[in-house]
Amino acid sequence: MINQARAQITQMIGQYRNLMASIIHINLKSARLPVPQSFETVVRDHQVNNFSSLTSAYGSTYGLVPVATAANSTGRALSDMDDALALDSLKLLKASDQATDVEIQSADSIENVAGQTAPGSAPFLTATAIVSGIDSQALTQKMLAAELRQEAARLAHRNTLRKENANHTTQLRGVLVNLLQHQ
């Protein structure tokens, strides 16, 4: 029965591991222009030691915060904050990709050991798998938190624009009142 269980584990690993690896390694790159292609390459490289390259490629692709003479202070602040939050999320995404690679290696290792372990060691493998699952859930929670930050920033951005529009309306009303009083 032990040999039968080992054979079944080995068969399941052979059946699913390559299929899952092919799904994970699908080439999703779709940018066509050179600058966005460079940016996409940095975003998708699963490395956290090149955040400066990410920041540079982001600036090349989406542009820099306008200078003081090109935009008002609100527009500059919104641009800066939008860029900061986008880069924060991209950095977290890269870290998550790298951590996912480690999780996959861990899962492969657990699978490899499962087919060769001695009887009675299943609780140890189970504990290892549970720890790996908890790590994976923590990564998911971090990504959800990043999504919530992005959504909060979008709301703040839209609200700032509404406030600015209300100020412009108030200023226009004042100008019109002054204009009507002078006639």
HELIX and SHEET records of a PDB file:
HELIX    1   1 ILE A    2  ILE A   24  1                                  23    
HELIX    2   2 PRO A   34  VAL A   43  1                                  10    
HELIX    3   3 PHE A   51  TYR A   62  1                                  12    
HELIX    4   4 SER A   73  ALA A  114  1                                  42    
HELIX    5   5 ALA A  122  GLN A  181  1                                  60    
END                                                                             
